Amino acid sequence: MAQLKFRLSANVSSYNPSAIELVLKQIIADKGTIRQTDEGFDVEAELEGESARDLNRMILSELRRAEKRTRIRSEWTSGNTVEKFFDYVPKGTRKA
């Protein structure tokens, strides 16, 4: 399957934000920005992958290895489609 470009906009929260900060920085690296909030982090990035679901699953799985009580609310935009997720669960799609 072809690699698609996705624009990520996410809110990552955790009971221990410092535990996930390094992992999040490694995943996002120079592909976007990470801003710290009271509950965790706001993330804006551009990533490539086969699907939004696969990218979302990869990020959350990596973060949960560092801290099990981590949550992600994300929107993945590719072309004119936006896919929303809460943790691993898809919450719908809409036109961009």
C-alpha positions as semicolon CSV with decimal commas, in nm:
position;residue;x (nm);y (nm);z (nm)
1;M;0,000;0,000;0,000
2;A;0,120;0,354;-0,076
3;Q;0,246;0,588;0,190
4;L;0,008;0,880;0,239
5;K;0,085;1,215;0,401
6;F;-0,122;1,299;0,709
7;R;-0,149;1,617;0,911
8;L;-0,185;1,533;1,282
9;S;-0,353;1,755;1,537
10;A;-0,368;1,587;1,877
11;N;-0,408;1,635;2,248
12;V;-0,205;1,382;2,448
13;S;-0,271;1,355;2,820
14;S;-0,121;1,135;3,088
15;Y;-0,100;1,091;3,462
16;N;0,276;1,125;3,422
17;P;0,352;1,365;3,133
18;S;0,726;1,360;3,197
19;A;0,729;0,983;3,130
20;I;0,587;1,026;2,779
21;E;0,762;1,349;2,681
22;L;1,083;1,185;2,554
23;V;0,892;0,919;2,360
24;L;0,668;1,183;2,202
25;K;0,970;1,391;2,101
26;Q;1,133;1,085;1,942
27;I;0,820;1,004;1,739
28;I;0,753;1,361;1,624
29;A;1,120;1,470;1,603
30;D;1,151;1,737;1,332
31;K;0,813;1,655;1,175
32;G;0,613;1,901;1,385
33;T;0,570;2,084;1,713
34;I;0,492;1,976;2,068
35;R;0,352;2,225;2,321
36;Q;0,319;2,138;2,687
37;T;-0,022;2,195;2,852
38;D;-0,152;2,145;3,204
39;E;-0,275;1,792;3,123
40;G;-0,006;1,684;2,876
41;F;0,082;1,801;2,526
42;D;-0,068;1,953;2,211
43;V;0,089;1,805;1,900
44;E;0,090;1,932;1,541
45;A;0,285;1,725;1,288
46;E;0,303;1,584;0,938
47;L;0,360;1,209;0,919
48;E;0,356;0,947;0,647
49;G;0,192;0,608;0,669
50;E;-0,054;0,364;0,516
51;S;-0,354;0,488;0,715
52;A;-0,452;0,726;0,992
53;R;-0,558;0,427;1,204
54;D;-0,213;0,265;1,176
55;L;-0,030;0,588;1,261
56;N;-0,261;0,659;1,555
57;R;-0,216;0,303;1,688
58;M;0,164;0,324;1,654
59;I;0,185;0,651;1,846
60;L;-0,049;0,546;2,128
61;S;0,117;0,205;2,165
62;E;0,461;0,366;2,198
63;L;0,332;0,620;2,451
64;R;0,157;0,352;2,657
65;R;0,479;0,154;2,682
66;A;0,618;0,450;2,875
67;E;0,298;0,526;3,075
68;K;-0,009;0,300;3,061
69;R;-0,252;0,576;3,160
70;T;-0,199;0,786;2,849
71;R;-0,482;0,914;2,627
72;I;-0,484;1,068;2,282
73;R;-0,754;1,268;2,108
74;S;-0,643;1,309;1,750
75;E;-0,748;1,435;1,410
76;W;-0,569;1,307;1,101
77;T;-0,611;1,503;0,777
78;S;-0,517;1,364;0,437
79;G;-0,639;1,533;0,121
80;N;-0,992;1,649;0,198
81;T;-1,071;1,386;0,462
82;V;-1,039;1,424;0,841
83;E;-1,045;1,115;1,065
84;K;-1,096;1,154;1,440
85;F;-0,982;0,911;1,709
86;F;-1,006;0,882;2,087
87;D;-0,732;0,642;2,192
88;Y;-0,761;0,348;1,950
89;V;-1,128;0,409;1,869
90;P;-1,229;0,587;1,546
91;K;-1,486;0,860;1,615
92;G;-1,579;0,945;1,259
93;T;-1,470;1,107;0,938
94;R;-1,564;1,431;0,769
95;K;-1,463;1,650;0,478
96;A;-1,178;1,891;0,548
